[in-house]
Amino acid sequence: MNLQKLQTLRDGNARVIQRYLETLTDPYTLSLTEFIATLDALEKKVTQVLLLKA
């Protein structure tokens, strides 16, 4: 992959991470299952961003 595509993927994943964090800041709107699922998805996106930075 070229550098520009990797940067675009990283930036897109960073935006998704931001939305997940915003979702988690209001825990009263989420059930426990939704909270855990959001945390799992957040962990995967953070891992992807870290791999793209390497």
KASULRA-V829529 format. One record per residue. PHI is phi in whole degrees, 0 to 359 (999 if undefined). PSI is psi as a letter, one per 40 degrees, with the letter a starting at -180 (999 if undefined). D_LAST is the distance of its C-alpha to the last C-alpha in whole Angstrom. Layout:
PHI,PSI,D_LAST
PHI,PSI,D_LAST
//
This chain:
999,i,14
275,i,14
298,d,12
296,d,15
295,d,14
297,d,11
295,d,12
295,d,15
298,d,13
297,d,11
294,d,14
296,d,17
295,d,15
296,d,15
294,d,19
296,d,19
300,d,18
299,d,20
295,d,23
298,d,23
296,d,23
296,d,26
296,d,28
284,e,27
287,e,29
242,g,32
292,e,33
287,e,36
270,e,35
248,i,34
281,i,35
299,d,33
297,d,32
295,d,31
298,d,29
295,d,27
297,d,26
294,d,25
298,d,23
298,d,22
296,d,20
298,d,19
300,d,17
296,d,16
293,d,15
297,d,13
299,d,11
298,d,10
295,d,9
296,d,7
292,d,5
289,d,5
283,d,4
288,999,0
//
